[in-house]
Amino acid sequence: MTVTPTQQPSAAPAIPERTALRRHYLMCRPEHFAVTYAINPWMDPSAGASAELAVAQWEELRSTYLALGHEVSLIDPLPGMPDMVFAANGALVVGGRAYGARFTFEERAAEGPAYSDWLRANGFPDVRDPEHTNEGEGDFLTMDRLILAGTGFRTDLAAHQEAQEFLGRPVVTLRLVDPRFYHLDTALFPLDGENVAYFPGAFSPGSRAVLERLFPDAVIATEEDAAVLGLNAVSDGRNVVVNAEATGLVKTLAEHGFEPVPVDLAELRKAGGGPKCCTLELRSN
């Protein structure tokens, strides 16, 4: 009689050790925050929005970054610009060079020059005033070897080419198809320089195929977590600052070896923003 050896269960894959990298962020205190117009599906002027509560939640976000060891610079908020708090939309800064923003809607048009002026005055003299409509890191997310770029709602395809020529980094175009996820940073965020988390339903079939090919080990978010802007998150490679309501994503990130840092930005979400929207990264390399 042949005895078959008992098959040993395979070991669970090891969770890699995550490394946090110190970052430099630019933020804008929401002193003039309000929802007085609607330029995305999240905005409802009749719902009411409190600048006082928005400031308190924003201060907690800023304190979180400082506690994690990151540097935070501040741009002065300007009257008449209630969305200026969403600093990520103000530019794309890579390798010490800044590609400026040119906003889709007139309500935010003055923000682009305001951010470009701050960058020129604070150690970033090489700022490109864009010819094509784009909303900064709202639609440009930087990886180690390439830049992911969103289009479909706010940023022209031609801006992807303009950014690539100016920054000398390969730009990969991704088409957004769900109006709730009007910027790339509402549907995807870099976990580190090599991998991402994203919600597949926000993208066209071709763009989903591109993401699957580029990031076979990506963290896939549910619609429930995406619908509370859980993917509008900021990672330093280990710590992930994420909207507290995205409970499923918080659990999944922990299972992948990341340290979720939940924050409450519910008041700012009334204008369609979360942690990433409030955070422009100033990259010197």
C-alpha positions, 0 to 999 in steps of 0.5 A, a space after each residue: 500500500 502506498 502512503 501519501 505524505 500529508 501535505 503541509 499547508 502553504 505559509 501565508 505570504 510575508 508582509 513586507 516591512 514598510 518604510 516611511 519617507 519624510 515629506 514636505 507638504 504645502 497647505 492652506 488654512 480654510 479661513 474662507 471655506 464655504 460652499 456657495 456654488 456647485 462645480 462637482 457632485 459633492 457640493 450642495 450650497 443648501 446643505 450649509 458648511 461651517 468654516 469654523 468646523 472646517 478649520 478645526 478638522 484641517 488643523 487636526 490634519 496638519 497636526 497629524 502630518 507634523 506628528 508623523 515627522 513631515 514638514 508643512 509649509 503654509 500659503 496664506 488663504 485669500 478672500 473670495 477663494 473658498 476652495 483654496 484649502 484644496 492645495 493639491 489642485 494648485 500645482 504639480 511639483 517634481 524634481 524641484 520644478 513646478 507645473 502650474 494649474 489652470 482651472 476648469 471653472 472660473 470660480 477657481 481660476 485665481 487659485 492657479 496664479 496664487 499658488 504659482 506666485 507662492 512657489 516662485 517666492 519660496 524656493 521654486 523659481 522654475 514654474 511653468 505657466 500651463 497652456 492647457 487646463 489642468 488641476 495640479 495633483 488633483 489629476 497628476 499623481 507621482 510614482 518613482 518612475 512615472 506620473 499617473 494622469 487623470 482626464 475625463 472631467 477636469 484636466 485636458 489630455 494635452 496637459 498630460 503631454 505638456 507636463 511630460 515635456 516640462 518635467 521629463 517624466 513619463 506620463 500615463 493617461 487614465 480616463 475617469 468615467 464616474 462624475 463622483 470621482 472627478 479628479 484622479 486623487 479621488 479614485 486612486 492614491 500611491 501607497 509608495 513609489 511602486 504601488 497604488 490603491 484604487 477603485 476600478 469602477 472610477 475608470 474606463 475599461 482600457 484604463 482599468 486594464 492599464 492599472 492591472 498591468 502596471 500594478 498587479 499587486 494594487 490594493 483594490 478599494 470597494 465602492 463603499 470606501 471610495 464613496 466617502 473619499 477614502 481614496 483621497 488619502 496621503 501615504 508616506 510609504 508606511 503611514 496612510 492618512 485616510 478618511 476615518 469613514 473608509 473603515 474597510 479600506 483602513 482594515 485592508 491597508 493594515 492587512 497589507 502592512 501599512 499604518 492607517 491614520 484615520 482623520 475626520 474631514 467630513 466638513 471639507 468633504 461637503 466641497 468634495 475634498 479629503 486629506 489629499 485634496 488639502 495637501 500639495 507635496 513639494 518634491 525636490 527630486 
